[in-house]
Amino acid sequence: MIQAALLALSQAFSPAFRSILLKTVGLALLFLVVLGVLLWTLATHFIDLQNQNFDLAAGVLSGLGIVAGLFFLIPPVVSLVAGFYQDRIAERVEADHYPADVPGRELPTGRSILLAIRFALLVLVVNVGTLFLLLVPGVNLIVWWIANGYLLGREYFEFAAMRFLPEDEAKALRSAYTGRVFIGGLMIAALMAVPILNLTTPLVASAFMVHVFKRVQKRLPPPRV
């Protein structure tokens, strides 16, 4: 797992991945900035900043709340944007590290878009849910890490597997290797908790889970002729 993670990290910042990295990070940052401006505009609509007592304090607290909220929105936003580039990421990893293997199949465009949207919504639900635990120091971070670890590991592994297997078989394979996939998901979630680097998480995670799937694939019996 460590070797797979190091391979993914090294390739994520390579020249071949630079274009995808810049596109995903740029689009995600643009979306977050627009969302932040909209939230601030909405907040100031209810706050009179001319009042230098209560409303000024409320304005400061609202600003801090928006910043905290955007931090929790980074995972779903970046996941949604990067979801449209996952096949290109997987193709690059397979070509560079597994040239002798049969290449995976690109998912149909419609299915790929639906999966990207579904994944982003699931990540959003998980991260919004953890917001309610902010008043419980320590516990919220543990819950956030475990919940995201499970979700990220599951989704990224299944995507890597679906390039080679039907969807139901990909899910069954993930279930058979739940522990390995979950540990991989925890590693991805740990990267997601690091500011700035968390913007690269989907790209690194996609590459990482291709390596994890390839290692699992070697253990599978040969296909029936």
PyMOL CGO cylinders between C-alpha atoms (Angstrom):
from pymol import cmd
from pymol.cgo import CYLINDER

trace = [
    CYLINDER, 0.00, 0.00, 0.00, 2.81, 2.40, 0.85, 0.3, 1, 1, 1, 1, 1, 1,
    CYLINDER, 2.81, 2.40, 0.85, 4.56, 1.67, -2.43, 0.3, 1, 1, 1, 1, 1, 1,
    CYLINDER, 4.56, 1.67, -2.43, 1.32, 2.23, -4.36, 0.3, 1, 1, 1, 1, 1, 1,
    CYLINDER, 1.32, 2.23, -4.36, 0.79, 5.55, -2.57, 0.3, 1, 1, 1, 1, 1, 1,
    CYLINDER, 0.79, 5.55, -2.57, 4.33, 6.72, -3.35, 0.3, 1, 1, 1, 1, 1, 1,
    CYLINDER, 4.33, 6.72, -3.35, 3.90, 5.78, -7.00, 0.3, 1, 1, 1, 1, 1, 1,
    CYLINDER, 3.90, 5.78, -7.00, 0.66, 7.74, -7.19, 0.3, 1, 1, 1, 1, 1, 1,
    CYLINDER, 0.66, 7.74, -7.19, 2.15, 10.79, -5.48, 0.3, 1, 1, 1, 1, 1, 1,
    CYLINDER, 2.15, 10.79, -5.48, 5.20, 10.83, -7.73, 0.3, 1, 1, 1, 1, 1, 1,
    CYLINDER, 5.20, 10.83, -7.73, 3.13, 10.50, -10.89, 0.3, 1, 1, 1, 1, 1, 1,
    CYLINDER, 3.13, 10.50, -10.89, 0.50, 13.03, -9.80, 0.3, 1, 1, 1, 1, 1, 1,
    CYLINDER, 0.50, 13.03, -9.80, 3.06, 15.83, -10.01, 0.3, 1, 1, 1, 1, 1, 1,
    CYLINDER, 3.06, 15.83, -10.01, 4.77, 14.58, -13.17, 0.3, 1, 1, 1, 1, 1, 1,
    CYLINDER, 4.77, 14.58, -13.17, 4.64, 16.56, -16.45, 0.3, 1, 1, 1, 1, 1, 1,
    CYLINDER, 4.64, 16.56, -16.45, 2.19, 14.04, -17.94, 0.3, 1, 1, 1, 1, 1, 1,
    CYLINDER, 2.19, 14.04, -17.94, -0.34, 14.79, -15.18, 0.3, 1, 1, 1, 1, 1, 1,
    CYLINDER, -0.34, 14.79, -15.18, 0.33, 18.51, -14.92, 0.3, 1, 1, 1, 1, 1, 1,
    CYLINDER, 0.33, 18.51, -14.92, -2.39, 19.54, -17.38, 0.3, 1, 1, 1, 1, 1, 1,
    CYLINDER, -2.39, 19.54, -17.38, -5.07, 17.52, -15.58, 0.3, 1, 1, 1, 1, 1, 1,
    CYLINDER, -5.07, 17.52, -15.58, -3.85, 18.75, -12.20, 0.3, 1, 1, 1, 1, 1, 1,
    CYLINDER, -3.85, 18.75, -12.20, -4.00, 22.41, -13.24, 0.3, 1, 1, 1, 1, 1, 1,
    CYLINDER, -4.00, 22.41, -13.24, -7.46, 21.99, -14.76, 0.3, 1, 1, 1, 1, 1, 1,
    CYLINDER, -7.46, 21.99, -14.76, -8.98, 20.25, -11.75, 0.3, 1, 1, 1, 1, 1, 1,
    CYLINDER, -8.98, 20.25, -11.75, -7.40, 22.57, -9.18, 0.3, 1, 1, 1, 1, 1, 1,
    CYLINDER, -7.40, 22.57, -9.18, -8.21, 25.69, -11.20, 0.3, 1, 1, 1, 1, 1, 1,
    CYLINDER, -8.21, 25.69, -11.20, -11.84, 24.78, -11.80, 0.3, 1, 1, 1, 1, 1, 1,
    CYLINDER, -11.84, 24.78, -11.80, -12.32, 23.69, -8.18, 0.3, 1, 1, 1, 1, 1, 1,
    CYLINDER, -12.32, 23.69, -8.18, -10.83, 26.92, -6.82, 0.3, 1, 1, 1, 1, 1, 1,
    CYLINDER, -10.83, 26.92, -6.82, -12.98, 28.99, -9.17, 0.3, 1, 1, 1, 1, 1, 1,
    CYLINDER, -12.98, 28.99, -9.17, -16.12, 27.16, -8.05, 0.3, 1, 1, 1, 1, 1, 1,
    CYLINDER, -16.12, 27.16, -8.05, -15.20, 27.56, -4.36, 0.3, 1, 1, 1, 1, 1, 1,
    CYLINDER, -15.20, 27.56, -4.36, -14.50, 31.29, -4.77, 0.3, 1, 1, 1, 1, 1, 1,
    CYLINDER, -14.50, 31.29, -4.77, -17.83, 31.84, -6.53, 0.3, 1, 1, 1, 1, 1, 1,
    CYLINDER, -17.83, 31.84, -6.53, -19.61, 29.81, -3.86, 0.3, 1, 1, 1, 1, 1, 1,
    CYLINDER, -19.61, 29.81, -3.86, -17.87, 31.76, -1.09, 0.3, 1, 1, 1, 1, 1, 1,
    CYLINDER, -17.87, 31.76, -1.09, -18.88, 35.09, -2.62, 0.3, 1, 1, 1, 1, 1, 1,
    CYLINDER, -18.88, 35.09, -2.62, -22.49, 33.94, -2.94, 0.3, 1, 1, 1, 1, 1, 1,
    CYLINDER, -22.49, 33.94, -2.94, -22.57, 32.76, 0.68, 0.3, 1, 1, 1, 1, 1, 1,
    CYLINDER, -22.57, 32.76, 0.68, -21.03, 36.04, 1.91, 0.3, 1, 1, 1, 1, 1, 1,
    CYLINDER, -21.03, 36.04, 1.91, -23.52, 38.06, -0.14, 0.3, 1, 1, 1, 1, 1, 1,
    CYLINDER, -23.52, 38.06, -0.14, -26.33, 36.05, 1.38, 0.3, 1, 1, 1, 1, 1, 1,
    CYLINDER, -26.33, 36.05, 1.38, -24.92, 36.49, 4.89, 0.3, 1, 1, 1, 1, 1, 1,
    CYLINDER, -24.92, 36.49, 4.89, -24.48, 40.27, 4.57, 0.3, 1, 1, 1, 1, 1, 1,
    CYLINDER, -24.48, 40.27, 4.57, -28.07, 40.52, 3.39, 0.3, 1, 1, 1, 1, 1, 1,
    CYLINDER, -28.07, 40.52, 3.39, -29.12, 39.65, 6.94, 0.3, 1, 1, 1, 1, 1, 1,
    CYLINDER, -29.12, 39.65, 6.94, -26.34, 41.59, 8.73, 0.3, 1, 1, 1, 1, 1, 1,
    CYLINDER, -26.34, 41.59, 8.73, -26.10, 45.36, 9.02, 0.3, 1, 1, 1, 1, 1, 1,
    CYLINDER, -26.10, 45.36, 9.02, -22.35, 46.01, 9.15, 0.3, 1, 1, 1, 1, 1, 1,
    CYLINDER, -22.35, 46.01, 9.15, -23.02, 49.69, 9.97, 0.3, 1, 1, 1, 1, 1, 1,
    CYLINDER, -23.02, 49.69, 9.97, -23.89, 48.60, 13.47, 0.3, 1, 1, 1, 1, 1, 1,
    CYLINDER, -23.89, 48.60, 13.47, -20.47, 48.24, 15.09, 0.3, 1, 1, 1, 1, 1, 1,
    CYLINDER, -20.47, 48.24, 15.09, -21.65, 46.12, 17.96, 0.3, 1, 1, 1, 1, 1, 1,
    CYLINDER, -21.65, 46.12, 17.96, -23.70, 42.97, 17.47, 0.3, 1, 1, 1, 1, 1, 1,
    CYLINDER, -23.70, 42.97, 17.47, -23.80, 42.95, 13.67, 0.3, 1, 1, 1, 1, 1, 1,
    CYLINDER, -23.80, 42.95, 13.67, -20.04, 43.42, 13.31, 0.3, 1, 1, 1, 1, 1, 1,
    CYLINDER, -20.04, 43.42, 13.31, -19.43, 40.45, 15.56, 0.3, 1, 1, 1, 1, 1, 1,
    CYLINDER, -19.43, 40.45, 15.56, -22.04, 38.50, 13.64, 0.3, 1, 1, 1, 1, 1, 1,
    CYLINDER, -22.04, 38.50, 13.64, -20.30, 39.46, 10.41, 0.3, 1, 1, 1, 1, 1, 1,
    CYLINDER, -20.30, 39.46, 10.41, -16.95, 38.17, 11.67, 0.3, 1, 1, 1, 1, 1, 1,
    CYLINDER, -16.95, 38.17, 11.67, -18.52, 34.94, 12.88, 0.3, 1, 1, 1, 1, 1, 1,
    CYLINDER, -18.52, 34.94, 12.88, -20.33, 34.53, 9.56, 0.3, 1, 1, 1, 1, 1, 1,
    CYLINDER, -20.33, 34.53, 9.56, -17.08, 34.99, 7.67, 0.3, 1, 1, 1, 1, 1, 1,
    CYLINDER, -17.08, 34.99, 7.67, -15.34, 32.38, 9.80, 0.3, 1, 1, 1, 1, 1, 1,
    CYLINDER, -15.34, 32.38, 9.80, -18.30, 30.06, 9.35, 0.3, 1, 1, 1, 1, 1, 1,
    CYLINDER, -18.30, 30.06, 9.35, -18.17, 30.43, 5.58, 0.3, 1, 1, 1, 1, 1, 1,
    CYLINDER, -18.17, 30.43, 5.58, -14.43, 29.69, 5.54, 0.3, 1, 1, 1, 1, 1, 1,
    CYLINDER, -14.43, 29.69, 5.54, -14.99, 26.59, 7.68, 0.3, 1, 1, 1, 1, 1, 1,
    CYLINDER, -14.99, 26.59, 7.68, -17.89, 25.53, 5.48, 0.3, 1, 1, 1, 1, 1, 1,
    CYLINDER, -17.89, 25.53, 5.48, -15.82, 25.93, 2.32, 0.3, 1, 1, 1, 1, 1, 1,
    CYLINDER, -15.82, 25.93, 2.32, -13.11, 23.75, 3.86, 0.3, 1, 1, 1, 1, 1, 1,
    CYLINDER, -13.11, 23.75, 3.86, -15.64, 20.95, 4.25, 0.3, 1, 1, 1, 1, 1, 1,
    CYLINDER, -15.64, 20.95, 4.25, -16.89, 21.58, 0.70, 0.3, 1, 1, 1, 1, 1, 1,
    CYLINDER, -16.89, 21.58, 0.70, -13.45, 21.14, -0.85, 0.3, 1, 1, 1, 1, 1, 1,
    CYLINDER, -13.45, 21.14, -0.85, -13.75, 17.31, -1.06, 0.3, 1, 1, 1, 1, 1, 1,
    CYLINDER, -13.75, 17.31, -1.06, -17.07, 17.18, -2.95, 0.3, 1, 1, 1, 1, 1, 1,
    CYLINDER, -17.07, 17.18, -2.95, -16.19, 20.09, -5.24, 0.3, 1, 1, 1, 1, 1, 1,
    CYLINDER, -16.19, 20.09, -5.24, -12.78, 18.71, -6.22, 0.3, 1, 1, 1, 1, 1, 1,
    CYLINDER, -12.78, 18.71, -6.22, -14.20, 15.19, -6.51, 0.3, 1, 1, 1, 1, 1, 1,
    CYLINDER, -14.20, 15.19, -6.51, -16.89, 16.40, -8.90, 0.3, 1, 1, 1, 1, 1, 1,
    CYLINDER, -16.89, 16.40, -8.90, -14.43, 18.29, -11.11, 0.3, 1, 1, 1, 1, 1, 1,
    CYLINDER, -14.43, 18.29, -11.11, -11.84, 15.50, -11.12, 0.3, 1, 1, 1, 1, 1, 1,
    CYLINDER, -11.84, 15.50, -11.12, -14.50, 12.87, -11.81, 0.3, 1, 1, 1, 1, 1, 1,
    CYLINDER, -14.50, 12.87, -11.81, -14.56, 13.94, -15.45, 0.3, 1, 1, 1, 1, 1, 1,
    CYLINDER, -14.56, 13.94, -15.45, -10.83, 13.20, -15.79, 0.3, 1, 1, 1, 1, 1, 1,
    CYLINDER, -10.83, 13.20, -15.79, -10.62, 9.86, -14.00, 0.3, 1, 1, 1, 1, 1, 1,
    CYLINDER, -10.62, 9.86, -14.00, -10.44, 7.76, -17.16, 0.3, 1, 1, 1, 1, 1, 1,
    CYLINDER, -10.44, 7.76, -17.16, -7.56, 9.85, -18.49, 0.3, 1, 1, 1, 1, 1, 1,
    CYLINDER, -7.56, 9.85, -18.49, -5.74, 9.47, -15.16, 0.3, 1, 1, 1, 1, 1, 1,
    CYLINDER, -5.74, 9.47, -15.16, -6.28, 5.70, -15.12, 0.3, 1, 1, 1, 1, 1, 1,
    CYLINDER, -6.28, 5.70, -15.12, -5.17, 5.36, -18.74, 0.3, 1, 1, 1, 1, 1, 1,
    CYLINDER, -5.17, 5.36, -18.74, -1.94, 7.21, -18.00, 0.3, 1, 1, 1, 1, 1, 1,
    CYLINDER, -1.94, 7.21, -18.00, -1.16, 5.06, -14.94, 0.3, 1, 1, 1, 1, 1, 1,
    CYLINDER, -1.16, 5.06, -14.94, -1.91, 1.84, -16.81, 0.3, 1, 1, 1, 1, 1, 1,
    CYLINDER, -1.91, 1.84, -16.81, 0.23, 2.88, -19.79, 0.3, 1, 1, 1, 1, 1, 1,
    CYLINDER, 0.23, 2.88, -19.79, 3.20, 3.97, -17.65, 0.3, 1, 1, 1, 1, 1, 1,
    CYLINDER, 3.20, 3.97, -17.65, 3.23, 1.19, -15.05, 0.3, 1, 1, 1, 1, 1, 1,
    CYLINDER, 3.23, 1.19, -15.05, 1.39, -1.76, -16.63, 0.3, 1, 1, 1, 1, 1, 1,
    CYLINDER, 1.39, -1.76, -16.63, 2.15, -1.57, -20.37, 0.3, 1, 1, 1, 1, 1, 1,
    CYLINDER, 2.15, -1.57, -20.37, 2.07, -5.36, -20.77, 0.3, 1, 1, 1, 1, 1, 1,
    CYLINDER, 2.07, -5.36, -20.77, -1.44, -5.67, -19.29, 0.3, 1, 1, 1, 1, 1, 1,
    CYLINDER, -1.44, -5.67, -19.29, -4.66, -5.43, -21.22, 0.3, 1, 1, 1, 1, 1, 1,
    CYLINDER, -4.66, -5.43, -21.22, -5.75, -1.75, -20.94, 0.3, 1, 1, 1, 1, 1, 1,
    CYLINDER, -5.75, -1.75, -20.94, -8.96, -0.90, -19.16, 0.3, 1, 1, 1, 1, 1, 1,
    CYLINDER, -8.96, -0.90, -19.16, -12.13, 0.24, -20.92, 0.3, 1, 1, 1, 1, 1, 1,
    CYLINDER, -12.13, 0.24, -20.92, -13.25, 3.84, -20.67, 0.3, 1, 1, 1, 1, 1, 1,
    CYLINDER, -13.25, 3.84, -20.67, -16.64, 4.14, -18.96, 0.3, 1, 1, 1, 1, 1, 1,
    CYLINDER, -16.64, 4.14, -18.96, -19.52, 5.42, -21.11, 0.3, 1, 1, 1, 1, 1, 1,
    CYLINDER, -19.52, 5.42, -21.11, -19.78, 9.21, -20.90, 0.3, 1, 1, 1, 1, 1, 1,
    CYLINDER, -19.78, 9.21, -20.90, -23.29, 9.22, -19.43, 0.3, 1, 1, 1, 1, 1, 1,
    CYLINDER, -23.29, 9.22, -19.43, -22.43, 6.64, -16.81, 0.3, 1, 1, 1, 1, 1, 1,
    CYLINDER, -22.43, 6.64, -16.81, -19.20, 8.45, -15.94, 0.3, 1, 1, 1, 1, 1, 1,
    CYLINDER, -19.20, 8.45, -15.94, -21.05, 11.73, -15.40, 0.3, 1, 1, 1, 1, 1, 1,
    CYLINDER, -21.05, 11.73, -15.40, -23.70, 10.07, -13.23, 0.3, 1, 1, 1, 1, 1, 1,
    CYLINDER, -23.70, 10.07, -13.23, -21.04, 8.38, -11.11, 0.3, 1, 1, 1, 1, 1, 1,
    CYLINDER, -21.04, 8.38, -11.11, -19.12, 11.65, -10.69, 0.3, 1, 1, 1, 1, 1, 1,
    CYLINDER, -19.12, 11.65, -10.69, -22.27, 13.50, -9.58, 0.3, 1, 1, 1, 1, 1, 1,
    CYLINDER, -22.27, 13.50, -9.58, -23.35, 10.68, -7.25, 0.3, 1, 1, 1, 1, 1, 1,
    CYLINDER, -23.35, 10.68, -7.25, -19.89, 10.52, -5.70, 0.3, 1, 1, 1, 1, 1, 1,
    CYLINDER, -19.89, 10.52, -5.70, -19.75, 14.29, -5.17, 0.3, 1, 1, 1, 1, 1, 1,
    CYLINDER, -19.75, 14.29, -5.17, -23.17, 14.24, -3.50, 0.3, 1, 1, 1, 1, 1, 1,
    CYLINDER, -23.17, 14.24, -3.50, -22.16, 11.38, -1.20, 0.3, 1, 1, 1, 1, 1, 1,
    CYLINDER, -22.16, 11.38, -1.20, -18.98, 13.20, -0.19, 0.3, 1, 1, 1, 1, 1, 1,
    CYLINDER, -18.98, 13.20, -0.19, -21.04, 16.37, 0.38, 0.3, 1, 1, 1, 1, 1, 1,
    CYLINDER, -21.04, 16.37, 0.38, -23.51, 14.54, 2.63, 0.3, 1, 1, 1, 1, 1, 1,
    CYLINDER, -23.51, 14.54, 2.63, -20.70, 12.96, 4.67, 0.3, 1, 1, 1, 1, 1, 1,
    CYLINDER, -20.70, 12.96, 4.67, -18.81, 16.22, 5.12, 0.3, 1, 1, 1, 1, 1, 1,
    CYLINDER, -18.81, 16.22, 5.12, -21.89, 18.30, 5.91, 0.3, 1, 1, 1, 1, 1, 1,
    CYLINDER, -21.89, 18.30, 5.91, -22.88, 15.63, 8.40, 0.3, 1, 1, 1, 1, 1, 1,
    CYLINDER, -22.88, 15.63, 8.40, -19.57, 15.98, 10.21, 0.3, 1, 1, 1, 1, 1, 1,
    CYLINDER, -19.57, 15.98, 10.21, -20.19, 19.73, 10.56, 0.3, 1, 1, 1, 1, 1, 1,
    CYLINDER, -20.19, 19.73, 10.56, -22.74, 18.93, 13.26, 0.3, 1, 1, 1, 1, 1, 1,
    CYLINDER, -22.74, 18.93, 13.26, -19.93, 17.39, 15.32, 0.3, 1, 1, 1, 1, 1, 1,
    CYLINDER, -19.93, 17.39, 15.32, -17.75, 20.50, 15.34, 0.3, 1, 1, 1, 1, 1, 1,
    CYLINDER, -17.75, 20.50, 15.34, -18.75, 21.19, 18.95, 0.3, 1, 1, 1, 1, 1, 1,
    CYLINDER, -18.75, 21.19, 18.95, -17.29, 17.85, 20.02, 0.3, 1, 1, 1, 1, 1, 1,
    CYLINDER, -17.29, 17.85, 20.02, -13.49, 18.32, 19.77, 0.3, 1, 1, 1, 1, 1, 1,
    CYLINDER, -13.49, 18.32, 19.77, -11.55, 15.27, 18.66, 0.3, 1, 1, 1, 1, 1, 1,
    CYLINDER, -11.55, 15.27, 18.66, -14.62, 13.18, 17.93, 0.3, 1, 1, 1, 1, 1, 1,
    CYLINDER, -14.62, 13.18, 17.93, -15.52, 15.15, 14.81, 0.3, 1, 1, 1, 1, 1, 1,
    CYLINDER, -15.52, 15.15, 14.81, -12.05, 14.62, 13.30, 0.3, 1, 1, 1, 1, 1, 1,
    CYLINDER, -12.05, 14.62, 13.30, -12.15, 10.89, 13.96, 0.3, 1, 1, 1, 1, 1, 1,
    CYLINDER, -12.15, 10.89, 13.96, -15.64, 10.54, 12.50, 0.3, 1, 1, 1, 1, 1, 1,
    CYLINDER, -15.64, 10.54, 12.50, -14.65, 12.69, 9.50, 0.3, 1, 1, 1, 1, 1, 1,
    CYLINDER, -14.65, 12.69, 9.50, -11.56, 10.55, 8.86, 0.3, 1, 1, 1, 1, 1, 1,
    CYLINDER, -11.56, 10.55, 8.86, -13.35, 7.20, 9.18, 0.3, 1, 1, 1, 1, 1, 1,
    CYLINDER, -13.35, 7.20, 9.18, -16.42, 8.23, 7.17, 0.3, 1, 1, 1, 1, 1, 1,
    CYLINDER, -16.42, 8.23, 7.17, -14.35, 9.73, 4.36, 0.3, 1, 1, 1, 1, 1, 1,
    CYLINDER, -14.35, 9.73, 4.36, -11.91, 6.83, 4.47, 0.3, 1, 1, 1, 1, 1, 1,
    CYLINDER, -11.91, 6.83, 4.47, -14.69, 4.34, 3.87, 0.3, 1, 1, 1, 1, 1, 1,
    CYLINDER, -14.69, 4.34, 3.87, -16.39, 6.40, 1.17, 0.3, 1, 1, 1, 1, 1, 1,
    CYLINDER, -16.39, 6.40, 1.17, -13.24, 7.44, -0.71, 0.3, 1, 1, 1, 1, 1, 1,
    CYLINDER, -13.24, 7.44, -0.71, -11.75, 3.97, -0.65, 0.3, 1, 1, 1, 1, 1, 1,
    CYLINDER, -11.75, 3.97, -0.65, -14.96, 2.39, -1.90, 0.3, 1, 1, 1, 1, 1, 1,
    CYLINDER, -14.96, 2.39, -1.90, -15.63, 4.83, -4.71, 0.3, 1, 1, 1, 1, 1, 1,
    CYLINDER, -15.63, 4.83, -4.71, -12.12, 5.13, -6.10, 0.3, 1, 1, 1, 1, 1, 1,
    CYLINDER, -12.12, 5.13, -6.10, -11.47, 1.39, -5.96, 0.3, 1, 1, 1, 1, 1, 1,
    CYLINDER, -11.47, 1.39, -5.96, -14.75, 0.57, -7.68, 0.3, 1, 1, 1, 1, 1, 1,
    CYLINDER, -14.75, 0.57, -7.68, -13.98, 3.07, -10.42, 0.3, 1, 1, 1, 1, 1, 1,
    CYLINDER, -13.98, 3.07, -10.42, -10.57, 1.49, -11.06, 0.3, 1, 1, 1, 1, 1, 1,
    CYLINDER, -10.57, 1.49, -11.06, -12.14, -1.96, -11.06, 0.3, 1, 1, 1, 1, 1, 1,
    CYLINDER, -12.14, -1.96, -11.06, -15.00, -1.02, -13.39, 0.3, 1, 1, 1, 1, 1, 1,
    CYLINDER, -15.00, -1.02, -13.39, -12.51, -0.32, -16.16, 0.3, 1, 1, 1, 1, 1, 1,
    CYLINDER, -12.51, -0.32, -16.16, -11.91, -4.09, -16.22, 0.3, 1, 1, 1, 1, 1, 1,
    CYLINDER, -11.91, -4.09, -16.22, -14.99, -5.67, -14.66, 0.3, 1, 1, 1, 1, 1, 1,
    CYLINDER, -14.99, -5.67, -14.66, -18.77, -5.26, -14.82, 0.3, 1, 1, 1, 1, 1, 1,
    CYLINDER, -18.77, -5.26, -14.82, -20.10, -2.98, -12.09, 0.3, 1, 1, 1, 1, 1, 1,
    CYLINDER, -20.10, -2.98, -12.09, -21.57, -5.77, -9.96, 0.3, 1, 1, 1, 1, 1, 1,
    CYLINDER, -21.57, -5.77, -9.96, -18.30, -7.72, -10.08, 0.3, 1, 1, 1, 1, 1, 1,
    CYLINDER, -18.30, -7.72, -10.08, -16.33, -4.58, -9.20, 0.3, 1, 1, 1, 1, 1, 1,
    CYLINDER, -16.33, -4.58, -9.20, -18.51, -4.07, -6.12, 0.3, 1, 1, 1, 1, 1, 1,
    CYLINDER, -18.51, -4.07, -6.12, -18.13, -7.73, -5.15, 0.3, 1, 1, 1, 1, 1, 1,
    CYLINDER, -18.13, -7.73, -5.15, -14.36, -7.49, -5.48, 0.3, 1, 1, 1, 1, 1, 1,
    CYLINDER, -14.36, -7.49, -5.48, -14.31, -4.39, -3.30, 0.3, 1, 1, 1, 1, 1, 1,
    CYLINDER, -14.31, -4.39, -3.30, -16.35, -6.24, -0.66, 0.3, 1, 1, 1, 1, 1, 1,
    CYLINDER, -16.35, -6.24, -0.66, -13.92, -9.15, -0.78, 0.3, 1, 1, 1, 1, 1, 1,
    CYLINDER, -13.92, -9.15, -0.78, -11.02, -6.80, -0.04, 0.3, 1, 1, 1, 1, 1, 1,
    CYLINDER, -11.02, -6.80, -0.04, -12.84, -4.44, 2.33, 0.3, 1, 1, 1, 1, 1, 1,
    CYLINDER, -12.84, -4.44, 2.33, -9.94, -4.11, 4.76, 0.3, 1, 1, 1, 1, 1, 1,
    CYLINDER, -9.94, -4.11, 4.76, -7.35, -3.26, 2.10, 0.3, 1, 1, 1, 1, 1, 1,
    CYLINDER, -7.35, -3.26, 2.10, -9.69, -0.81, 0.40, 0.3, 1, 1, 1, 1, 1, 1,
    CYLINDER, -9.69, -0.81, 0.40, -10.61, 0.84, 3.70, 0.3, 1, 1, 1, 1, 1, 1,
    CYLINDER, -10.61, 0.84, 3.70, -6.96, 1.33, 4.67, 0.3, 1, 1, 1, 1, 1, 1,
    CYLINDER, -6.96, 1.33, 4.67, -6.36, 2.86, 1.26, 0.3, 1, 1, 1, 1, 1, 1,
    CYLINDER, -6.36, 2.86, 1.26, -9.34, 5.13, 1.83, 0.3, 1, 1, 1, 1, 1, 1,
    CYLINDER, -9.34, 5.13, 1.83, -7.95, 6.27, 5.17, 0.3, 1, 1, 1, 1, 1, 1,
    CYLINDER, -7.95, 6.27, 5.17, -4.69, 7.18, 3.46, 0.3, 1, 1, 1, 1, 1, 1,
    CYLINDER, -4.69, 7.18, 3.46, -6.62, 9.23, 0.88, 0.3, 1, 1, 1, 1, 1, 1,
    CYLINDER, -6.62, 9.23, 0.88, -8.64, 10.94, 3.63, 0.3, 1, 1, 1, 1, 1, 1,
    CYLINDER, -8.64, 10.94, 3.63, -5.42, 11.83, 5.45, 0.3, 1, 1, 1, 1, 1, 1,
    CYLINDER, -5.42, 11.83, 5.45, -4.17, 13.60, 2.32, 0.3, 1, 1, 1, 1, 1, 1,
    CYLINDER, -4.17, 13.60, 2.32, -7.51, 15.35, 2.02, 0.3, 1, 1, 1, 1, 1, 1,
    CYLINDER, -7.51, 15.35, 2.02, -7.02, 16.87, 5.47, 0.3, 1, 1, 1, 1, 1, 1,
    CYLINDER, -7.02, 16.87, 5.47, -3.84, 18.69, 4.39, 0.3, 1, 1, 1, 1, 1, 1,
    CYLINDER, -3.84, 18.69, 4.39, -4.56, 22.24, 3.13, 0.3, 1, 1, 1, 1, 1, 1,
    CYLINDER, -4.56, 22.24, 3.13, -3.50, 22.94, -0.46, 0.3, 1, 1, 1, 1, 1, 1,
    CYLINDER, -3.50, 22.94, -0.46, -2.56, 19.30, -1.04, 0.3, 1, 1, 1, 1, 1, 1,
    CYLINDER, -2.56, 19.30, -1.04, -6.21, 18.34, -0.58, 0.3, 1, 1, 1, 1, 1, 1,
    CYLINDER, -6.21, 18.34, -0.58, -6.90, 19.95, -3.96, 0.3, 1, 1, 1, 1, 1, 1,
    CYLINDER, -6.90, 19.95, -3.96, -4.83, 17.19, -5.56, 0.3, 1, 1, 1, 1, 1, 1,
    CYLINDER, -4.83, 17.19, -5.56, -6.57, 14.39, -3.65, 0.3, 1, 1, 1, 1, 1, 1,
    CYLINDER, -6.57, 14.39, -3.65, -8.86, 13.06, -6.44, 0.3, 1, 1, 1, 1, 1, 1,
    CYLINDER, -8.86, 13.06, -6.44, -5.99, 12.86, -8.93, 0.3, 1, 1, 1, 1, 1, 1,
    CYLINDER, -5.99, 12.86, -8.93, -3.70, 11.10, -6.45, 0.3, 1, 1, 1, 1, 1, 1,
    CYLINDER, -3.70, 11.10, -6.45, -6.54, 8.86, -5.25, 0.3, 1, 1, 1, 1, 1, 1,
    CYLINDER, -6.54, 8.86, -5.25, -7.48, 7.80, -8.78, 0.3, 1, 1, 1, 1, 1, 1,
    CYLINDER, -7.48, 7.80, -8.78, -3.88, 6.84, -9.57, 0.3, 1, 1, 1, 1, 1, 1,
    CYLINDER, -3.88, 6.84, -9.57, -3.42, 5.19, -6.17, 0.3, 1, 1, 1, 1, 1, 1,
    CYLINDER, -3.42, 5.19, -6.17, -6.46, 2.95, -6.51, 0.3, 1, 1, 1, 1, 1, 1,
    CYLINDER, -6.46, 2.95, -6.51, -5.39, 1.83, -9.97, 0.3, 1, 1, 1, 1, 1, 1,
    CYLINDER, -5.39, 1.83, -9.97, -2.23, 0.47, -8.33, 0.3, 1, 1, 1, 1, 1, 1,
    CYLINDER, -2.23, 0.47, -8.33, -4.25, -1.12, -5.52, 0.3, 1, 1, 1, 1, 1, 1,
    CYLINDER, -4.25, -1.12, -5.52, -6.62, -2.76, -8.01, 0.3, 1, 1, 1, 1, 1, 1,
    CYLINDER, -6.62, -2.76, -8.01, -3.72, -4.08, -10.08, 0.3, 1, 1, 1, 1, 1, 1,
    CYLINDER, -3.72, -4.08, -10.08, -2.25, -5.74, -7.01, 0.3, 1, 1, 1, 1, 1, 1,
    CYLINDER, -2.25, -5.74, -7.01, -5.61, -7.28, -6.16, 0.3, 1, 1, 1, 1, 1, 1,
    CYLINDER, -5.61, -7.28, -6.16, -6.12, -8.36, -9.78, 0.3, 1, 1, 1, 1, 1, 1,
    CYLINDER, -6.12, -8.36, -9.78, -2.96, -10.48, -9.65, 0.3, 1, 1, 1, 1, 1, 1,
    CYLINDER, -2.96, -10.48, -9.65, -4.61, -12.60, -6.95, 0.3, 1, 1, 1, 1, 1, 1,
    CYLINDER, -4.61, -12.60, -6.95, -7.71, -13.30, -9.02, 0.3, 1, 1, 1, 1, 1, 1,
    CYLINDER, -7.71, -13.30, -9.02, -8.08, -16.64, -10.86, 0.3, 1, 1, 1, 1, 1, 1,
    CYLINDER, -8.08, -16.64, -10.86, -7.58, -16.43, -14.64, 0.3, 1, 1, 1, 1, 1, 1,
    CYLINDER, -7.58, -16.43, -14.64, -10.78, -15.79, -16.62, 0.3, 1, 1, 1, 1, 1, 1,
    CYLINDER, -10.78, -15.79, -16.62, -12.63, -18.81, -17.98, 0.3, 1, 1, 1, 1, 1, 1,
    CYLINDER, -12.63, -18.81, -17.98, -12.20, -19.45, -21.69, 0.3, 1, 1, 1, 1, 1, 1,
]
cmd.load_cgo(trace, "trace")
